[in-house]
Structures are given as structure tokens and as C-alpha cells.
């Protein structure tokens, strides 16, 4: 015990195989007792899927061929049965494919199994494991070791789900066998494999952030599952309402790009239509065109980088905000540029409008049920309202991340007083987020206005809402956001969050009750709904739409929306002013 | 040995309007074991959190081995060993795996070197026979010893120990004392908090008494006792039976106005005079022909001092 201190040389962040945290989980999560049963289950499952899928598809096609022969026989005997045959052929395209095609069919269930292992089980493990580490106090031990925060992040990112990675690799040979026997070239499946990997990293990062933020293991697990569901199923739906970049948080676009080269064209076409994504055309971004692969890498890479910064900051200092003020300005600027750059080319050629999906669907028998037509004001309205609502949600999330806790702010102010400064440095976590939130709100309003003007200036509308767009949108966003921020910074605790839920949802739910209860009170319902900032965002977009030939009742509603758009933001502005005055008082009190 | 390994200057920690640590300054030289004591809410844990880089203070300067904690936290962590109160261990690792994780995290060489170092540390805390046991199977005291072993792994130059002896049996406590003394002798600066104050006094070369975020007294143990103004002690004089009556008479005169208690031939009373006065008292008894068999002095314990401090806090509220 009398030795001199050891020369400390912590392991490098990038040598994962030497990362102590990765090795720690390698030991604990790869013990035979835990690993072998899972390994048996998934290898058997993968083997079953690999063996049965080609045979099942072949049997299925053979059955359809038999049915086709039968229907042809019937049609030859009875011309009335010809229609049945035609419908059958149009919907099912019966055909016996080559052996390679049937081998490729095994890719689908195998991909499903691998996605289940890494997307769901892996992410849940990362979120739950991270919370357990914090519960057990191991995070503080780790924080005190001299390995770099980035090495800690990577150690947990790949260490916590190490068993899931092993299970994934154990099912890999079946996938490789399916690709090899299906004669799928590497150039075809390589991009999908790459995006599968980046998607896994993205989802595991969501788990890591959830595990870092949430104190309860159960909540972290549930939140990460909810986030995957949101990212995979719900968020991409936003691409149907003018935000096509949201589709690229999934691996679907790249899969759709590769699918025609792997699977029979007819079902691929159906998948593409159902997912409103025809692969292969690339992605327009301002005046550039990227492949689906590159654009997915850009989108996922930007989200991965943001989450890396979040967990890195938390590892560096436990009481840091998830994002610094500077980073959030950058992130928000990117969140404004990304949808605009992605949307503008689609506005020019009309592919961005919701009607476009219907037109695509029209080319299929299923689509015959839908009316065709050009983009109409209601499509523009849907897109602009959705954009505004998304901006509002982004801003609320950023306000929550940036607003300093009372303790932290008091410390910052007192430190500044001790150092004879007026306040803490502007971009420090403990300084007020007021100015940054104001800039973010103005940025959000500007990008929303840019989007709205671009949509309305499209050849189908030729409307010019003028410079008022920014002012109206800022008038809608600023009172709600600044009021929320001031309340959160002044009071802290749960009340501001309850206010968000209450003011966001209750007016809308009440208006729905009112509208359902009586046919005569839609104006009242519209006015009541306007108390919700979410509805105000929708009303803001509505006020600029080039409506033509409205019926009298609709004109009345339109007028009510305009009143609501003046009254409610005005009330919010007064409330925000009161909160801001109160906030200034809090600053003074906290300083002393 | 004289350079301060831990240097705290004007440290303040606020939680909203509550001042947990109020402009304290403290310096612990290398080779010293400093006990941080105080009632609940005195500011000990907040001070430890700042010292271990787990928390940013409102303001103040902290240097560990001449490194600014807030400028170079990563470098400071290389020389710092921290053992928290209720030290946790992971349930899914064996003892050696747990220690290997931290030995590796601290960059201790090859697997063979790590294995040697782990063996040394397990030996130090008498857990060698438990090397392959699961961490979850350890008792509270064994867990504390394991975490102490973890804290020793990278041979820190500054150790921060929060209630290190809690849950340990008397033998382990004695071992802990010996280990700390050995570490201090090798030049490690140790700051330790404990609720078992008598033990802390045995273990430490200096004490720092905190109350309501401030330092009441800091320095060598006896000096701190004096600084806290409590020189009261209980004197117990045991005499031979044939002079007991005389002793009763003389002591009643000498302790006029104070409570004198007699248990057989032993007399006890509170005394707060100087050392000279105490020596004079003994001479008076001997000159009076009293056959003194034993003359014992019992100083007020640190528990008593802290109870007084805590009671003063309570009454001031």
C-alpha cells in the first residue's frame, strides 16, 4: 500500500474491444446460463423461417396457378366467369418464380426476427440497463473514472445490448444463406445492411437517452418502446403532410429502393404504394438530389449526433442540460432547414401534396375508389397546419431541455455576483434561456412562414400571403412558448407541464364534446378549441389559405377562427407578460 | 508531506434558498486523515459531492494535488478515490469482475497486472477467499470492504470516504483504521466522514466540525475540542477505604457548588479547570493524607459535543 500512484492511461474511446464497460457487459450478459436459452430460441426460429418461407411461397404460388387454371377453364366454358378471372389476375399476378426468388423470400421473416432482436429487445435493454446502472449507483462510480465521456457512451451503447448483438449475429448465417442462394448481389443488400446498422444505433441512442433521463427502469423501458413505435410507425406518417424527411428516420426508404431488385415487382409495388414511397427516384434537397441511402444517412446521422451530444453532456456533468444553448440553436436550425429543403422541390412538382399519394394509389385497382384531382387549398392547409403544430412541439421540447432548474439558476446568479458580473455567461446552462427561447421561437415562426409562403406560391394557388405570415405565426407561437418558458423558469416543478397538457388538450377535447353535442354550435366549439396553442397553430395556417367559394356556414366558421386567432393569443400574451414580470422578480430573489 | 493535497477555498453550495455549504475553506495536507463531522444537514455530503466532481458548487475553488477541480475534472479523477455512503455494487458481477472493471477503467496495464493488483486489494480488505463470489452475496460490511478495495485499486493520492465503516463488524473497523493509517503514512490525503465519532477520533489526525454549512472548528483533534470551548471533563478519584470519609470531606470543600457523586470508594465530579489546577487538586488530596488509588479523567466525547451543536440548532429554529 505504500507504492507510488500508478501512471494512469485510460483506454481509447474507439477501441471497443478494450472498453472496460463493453467488456463488463460482455462478461455479465454473455454468461452461458442467460445466453444459451435465448440463442437456442432465436437460432431455431431463424432456421425455421429460413427453411419454411421459400417452400411456403412456392406452395402459395402453385395454389394460385391451380386456381388460375381452374378459373381459365371456367371462363372457357362460361364467358360470364371471365370477369372473375380478370379480377383475379389483376390483383394476384399468379406466376411461378425461379428458385432464387423463393430463397430471397426468406429475407423478409429473417429481417423481422433481426429487427425484433436489435430494434425492440436491444433498445429496451439499453434503456432499462442504463436506468439500473443509475439505480444501483454505478453511474456515479463510472463518472469518476478517468475514461473519456465518449468511451463511456460507446461502452454502454454497445455493451448493454451485447447479448442482442450476439443473437443477431447468430441469426446472420441464415440471412447470408438466403442472400447467397437467392443470388442477391452485395451492391443491392449492402446499403440496406448499412441502414439497418445506423437505425439500430439510432434506436439504441433513444434508449440511452431515455435511460439517462428517466429515473424508473419501467418508465425508461416503456418510453424507449414508445419512441421506437413513434419513430417507426407514427413519425413517418408526417411525410404524408408535407414533412417527407420524417420517413428517413426509418430504414423503409432504403429497403424500398432495394426491394425491386430482390423481390417480385408486383408485391413490391403494393408495398411502395402502401408506404407512399416509390424508391429509386432519390431525394431532392433544395437543388441537390441524394440517393435514399445518402439522405437516410444524413437524417439518421444528424439525430444520432444530437443524441450523442446529449448523453456525452450528461456523462461529463450529471446536472448538465441535455443540450447546451448553442447546440440547441444549431439543432433547431437544422430542424428548420431539413423540412424546408426537402419540401421545396416537392412543392414545385406537386409531389409533396397529400393528393399525390391518392394519385399514386389511383394507378392500382385499389386506388379506383379515390377521387383524383389537383392540389387544393385544403391540402395546403393540412400541410401548413401540420408544420406549425410540429414546430410548436419542437419548441416546447427545446424549452424543457434548455430552461435551467431553480437551484442551478440560483447558483449561476450567485456565482456571477461573487465574481462581480451581472449574470452568468449567456450560453451557460444556469443562465436564463429567455433570449435563446425567443430566438428559437422567431426562427420557428420564420421557417413556418417560409414553408407556408412556398406552398401558397405554388402554381396551383398563386397566392401571396405577404410579410404578415411571419408576424401572425410569431404572434401565435411567442405568447404560448414564452409564457411556458417563463412559468417553467420561475416556478419549476410539475405545474408548467400540467399547464401544457391541460391547455394543449382540454380545450380541444371540450370543443369536440360541444361540436358533437349540438349541430348549432360549431362556432362556439371553434372558439373554445382556440384556447389550445395547438389549435392556434392550426388557425394561424388556416387564416392564410386561399379559400374560394365558401358556403355561408363555412364563412362564419372562418370568421370565428379569425376572432379566436386574435383573442386567444392576446390572452396568452398578457399571461406571458405577467409570467415574465414574475420571472424577473425571481431572478432578483435568486441572486441574493 | 506539507503541501495541501486537498485545498478548498470559499466553497459555497446552494439549493434554492437553502445554503448547504457557506463559504468554507479547508486544507488537508498529504499524509493526513481528516474527519469531517457534523449533524445531519451540516453540509458534509454536499462538500463531498463537490470534492468528487459530482456536483458544481455555487462558487469556490477546489484543488486536488494542485489541480483545479473545475478546470481539469478528468485529471483530478485520476488521483481521486471515492467511497460513497451505501456503496453500491452490481448484482450481476463476481468480485474480481467488479474490481477488474474499475482497474481497467483506471488504465491499470495488462490483464496480468490488473489481476495482481486486484489480488493485493482483496488481500488488503481480507476478501481474497471471496474472489469468485457474486457481489450480490456479500453482507453489508463485506460490500463496504469490497468498495474500499475498488477505491484503493488505482492508488489514489486523495481519498474521500463517506461513512466507510458503516455495516462493518469491529474487526473490519479495526482493519479499516489500520489501512487508512498505512495509506496516510504513504502520503495519501484522506477525508472521511462517519457517524461513529469516537472511532473517527481514533482514525483521524485532524477533524473538521461542520454545522449549518459552516466550519465550526478544524485542526488536530484536541485543538478542535478546545476550539469548541468544551474543556469540561469528569474526574473520578478512587481512594482506599480507610481514607474514604476524609476524601468525602475534602472533595466536598474543593467542589463546592458542584455535584459530587460517590460510588463506594470512587468519587466523580465535573471539572473545567486547567491542567495546572487539576495537578494542584491531586496534590491537595495527597497532602491531606488521602490514599489515592486511581485518578481518572474522562473528556466529553465528540458525540456530546455534536449533540450540543445539534440541540443548539434545534433551539435556534
Interface residues (C-beta under 8 A of the other chain):
Chain A: X1 X2 X3 X4 X5 X6 X8 X9 X10 X11 X20 X21 X23 X24 X27 X28 X29 X136 X137 X138 X140 X141 X142 X143 X144 X145 X146 X147 X148 X317 X318 X319 X406 X407 X410 X411 X414 X415 X418 X419
Chain B: X12 X13 X14 X15 X16 X17 X52 X53 X54 X55 X56 X57 X58 X59 X74 X75 X77 X78 X79 X80 X82 X84 X86 X87 X88 X89 X90 X91 X92 X93 X97 X100 X101 X102 X104 X105 X106 X107 X108 X109 X124 X150 X152 X154 X155 X156 X157 X179 X182 X183 X185 X186
